[in-house]
Every structure is written in structure tokens, then in C-alpha cells.
Amino acid sequence: MNKIKVLLIEDNPFLRNGIESLLSRQPDIKVIKAVADFEHLESSLSECKNGVVLLDVSLPGQNSLRLTEKLSGGTSGHVIIVMDLFPLKEEIEDFAKAGAVGFINKDATLEEFLETIRNVAGGARVLPNQLPGSLFCRIVEHAARCGTVRLDEKAVKLTGLEHKIIELAGEGISAGDIAGKLKISPGAVQRHTDSIVKKLALRKILLPGSL
């Protein structure tokens, strides 16, 4: 059996180790390497020729978009799947233009991860036709309806910027527009919303099909 070769680039060690472990258990997938950044990738890229690169879209201090352009424009046959937790429509469009042929939401099930990898490795494009304007807005709205999350500064130490993001999200403003209003990058909005979710443990209250 010709296994699908995968190179994983993800800075979060918990996600990186978990994804690597799950993929390594698949009989048709071989994880060449799992790394936190772009440094020292040359040998791994060579080993992953004609393979799949799973790439986090917002690695701190690094340009994932530029790497996507470089790899997709090369002659080594790499196909790029980008991964994100709070996808912005504009961001995914930019990566698609740069050459990415697949997208995986980090909240996806294992089956969805595997299906995307296998389809892309087989030559298909797996990119969403539409993305929610603000997934975070829907999370906040659901949390408010449940009444299980309270923004109590004594219990949860949110930063001033995080409070502002929640306030804007509660008004139904998209993540892209939040970035514009606060004069920060879309990637920064994602990192702050990720921090908010962790602090409020919002995922613990989400039920399948509730959003």
C-alpha cells in the first residue's frame, strides 16, 4: 500500500501531538514529521515529496501564507491543507489563492480530518463554499442562552481587549470587522478568541447540533 505522506506544522504542542498520534494510527497514512515552525524543514519537505502538508494558518511570528505560496508553487508535488479554529472567509480565500487545496476546522471530527486528507491526497479540492461571518458570535450567543457562563472578572481574568472582543461579538459583528474596529490583524482576533474560549471553557457547554 502506498501510504499518504503527511507533514504537520502546528505550534500548539497539545494539538500537534494529538493529531500526530491519531494520524499515525491510520494504516494508509504516514506522518513524516510534526513540527512547531518552519525552521529546519528542508529534509522533511524532501521526505514528504508528493505528500500532504497540514499547516496552521496563524503560526506566531511566521508567515503561513507565504509558505503556502512557496510549497504549492514548487515542483515537489506538495498539496497544502490549512487548519484553523475560527475561520475567516477572507483568510481562507487568501490561502486558496496562494495554492491551498484543502481546509480543516480544528474542531472537526477525526472522520472529517481523515476524509479531507484522503480526498486532497487523491487530487480533490476540499474548501468550504461559505464560512460563518463570526463563529465566535454564535459561541457567545449560545453560552448566553445557556446561562452557564458569566463574565465575572473575579472568577475569569480577561484582558481589556478580550472584553472588547466579546462586546463586539455580542453585537453580531464579524471577526473580520472586529479586527478592523480594534485595528488589529484577523490573526490577532483569532488568538484572542482562542484565549477567551480557553478561559471561559466554552467548549464544555457546547452540545452537538446546538449551534
C-alpha positions in Angstrom: 0.0 0.0 0.0 1.3 3.5 -0.9 0.7 5.5 2.2 -0.2 9.2 2.2 2.8 11.1 3.5 1.9 13.9 5.8 4.0 16.8 7.2 2.3 18.5 10.2 3.1 22.2 11.1 1.3 23.2 14.2 2.7 25.3 17.1 0.3 24.1 19.8 2.0 21.1 21.3 -1.2 19.6 22.6 -2.8 19.7 19.1 0.4 18.7 17.4 1.0 15.6 19.5 -2.7 14.6 19.4 -3.1 15.0 15.6 0.2 13.2 15.0 -0.8 10.3 17.3 -4.3 9.9 15.6 -2.9 10.1 12.1 -0.1 7.6 12.9 -2.7 5.0 13.8 -4.2 5.1 10.3 -2.9 2.2 8.0 -2.9 4.4 4.9 -1.2 7.5 6.4 2.5 8.0 7.3 3.4 11.1 9.4 6.8 12.2 8.1 7.3 14.8 10.8 5.3 17.0 13.2 6.9 20.4 13.9 6.1 23.7 15.6 7.5 26.1 13.0 9.1 26.4 9.6 12.7 26.1 10.7 14.8 23.0 9.6 12.0 21.8 7.3 14.2 21.1 4.2 14.8 17.4 4.9 11.2 16.8 6.0 9.9 18.5 2.8 12.1 16.3 0.8 10.8 13.2 2.5 7.3 14.4 2.0 7.6 14.8 -1.7 4.1 14.4 -3.3 2.6 14.4 0.1 0.2 16.5 2.2 1.2 19.4 4.3 -1.1 20.2 7.2 -0.5 23.8 8.0 -1.7 26.0 10.9 -2.8 29.3 9.3 -1.6 31.6 12.2 1.8 30.4 13.5 3.1 33.1 15.8 5.7 35.3 14.1 5.7 33.3 10.9 4.0 33.7 7.5 1.9 30.7 6.8 0.5 32.3 3.6 4.0 32.8 2.2 4.9 29.2 2.9 1.7 28.1 1.2 2.7 30.0 -1.9 6.2 28.6 -1.8 5.2 25.0 -1.4 2.3 25.0 -3.8 4.4 26.7 -6.5 7.3 24.2 -6.2 8.0 21.1 -8.1 7.8 18.6 -5.2 4.1 18.0 -5.6 3.2 19.1 -2.1 -0.5 19.7 -1.5 -1.5 22.1 1.2 -4.3 21.8 3.7 -4.7 24.7 6.1 -6.1 24.4 9.6 -7.9 27.0 11.7 -10.1 27.2 14.7 -12.0 30.4 14.0 -12.0 30.6 10.2 -12.4 34.0 8.5 -13.8 33.9 5.0 -11.3 36.4 3.7 -8.4 34.4 5.2 -9.4 31.1 3.6 -9.9 32.8 0.3 -6.3 34.2 0.5 -4.9 30.8 1.3 -6.9 29.3 -1.6 -5.4 31.9 -4.0 -2.0 31.1 -2.6 -2.4 27.5 -3.6 -4.0 25.7 -0.6 -6.4 22.9 -1.8 -7.9 21.9 1.5 -9.2 23.3 4.7 -9.8 21.6 8.1 -11.5 23.3 11.0 -9.6 22.3 14.2 -13.0 21.5 15.7 -13.6 18.8 13.1 -14.1 15.2 14.0 -11.4 12.6 13.3 -13.5 11.3 10.5 -13.7 14.7 8.9 -9.9 15.2 9.3 -9.2 11.8 7.6 -11.7 12.4 4.8 -10.2 15.7 3.9 -6.7 14.4 3.9 -7.6 11.4 1.8 -9.6 13.4 -0.7 -6.9 16.0 -1.1 -4.3 13.3 -1.5 -6.4 11.8 -4.2 -6.5 15.1 -6.2 -9.7 16.7 -4.9 -10.1 20.3 -3.6 -11.8 20.4 -0.2 -12.5 24.1 0.5 -15.7 25.5 2.1 -18.1 27.3 -0.2 -19.3 29.5 2.7 -17.9 30.3 6.1 -19.7 31.8 9.1 -19.1 35.5 9.4 -18.3 35.0 13.0 -18.3 31.6 14.6 -17.3 33.2 17.8 -20.5 35.2 17.8 -22.5 32.0 17.7 -20.5 30.5 20.6 -21.0 33.6 22.7 -24.7 33.7 21.9 -25.2 30.0 22.8 -23.3 30.5 26.1 -25.5 33.4 27.0 -28.7 31.4 26.2 -27.5 28.6 28.4 -26.7 30.9 31.2 -23.7 28.8 32.3 -21.0 31.3 31.5 -20.8 34.6 33.3 -18.2 37.3 32.6 -17.2 37.6 36.2 -13.8 39.4 36.4 -13.1 38.0 39.8 -13.5 34.4 38.5 -12.1 34.9 35.0 -9.2 37.2 34.3 -10.0 38.5 30.8 -7.9 41.3 29.4 -9.4 44.6 28.3 -9.1 43.7 24.7 -10.7 40.3 25.3 -13.7 42.1 26.9 -13.9 44.4 23.9 -13.9 41.5 21.5 -16.7 39.8 23.4 -18.7 43.0 23.5 -18.4 43.5 19.7 -19.1 39.8 19.0 -22.2 40.1 21.1 -23.4 42.9 18.8 -23.2 40.4 15.9 -20.1 41.9 14.3 -18.0 39.6 12.2 -14.5 38.6 13.2 -13.1 40.5 10.2 -14.9 43.7 11.2 -13.8 43.3 14.8 -10.2 43.3 13.6 -10.8 46.5 11.7 -12.6 48.2 14.6 -9.8 47.3 17.0 -7.1 48.0 14.5 -5.5 44.5 14.9 -5.0 41.7 12.5 -7.5 38.9 11.8 -4.9 36.5 13.2 -4.8 38.5 16.4 -8.5 38.3 16.7 -8.3 34.5 16.4 -5.6 34.3 19.0 -7.6 36.4 21.5 -10.8 34.4 20.8 -8.9 31.2 21.4 -7.7 32.6 24.7 -11.3 33.6 25.6 -12.6 30.2 24.8 -9.9 28.5 27.0 -10.5 30.9 29.9 -14.3 30.5 29.8 -14.2 26.8 29.0 -16.9 27.5 26.5 -16.4 24.2 24.6 -17.5 22.3 27.7 -21.0 23.7 27.4 -21.5 23.1 23.7 -23.7 20.3 22.6 -23.7 18.6 19.2 -26.1 20.4 16.9 -26.6 23.3 19.3 -25.1 26.0 17.1 
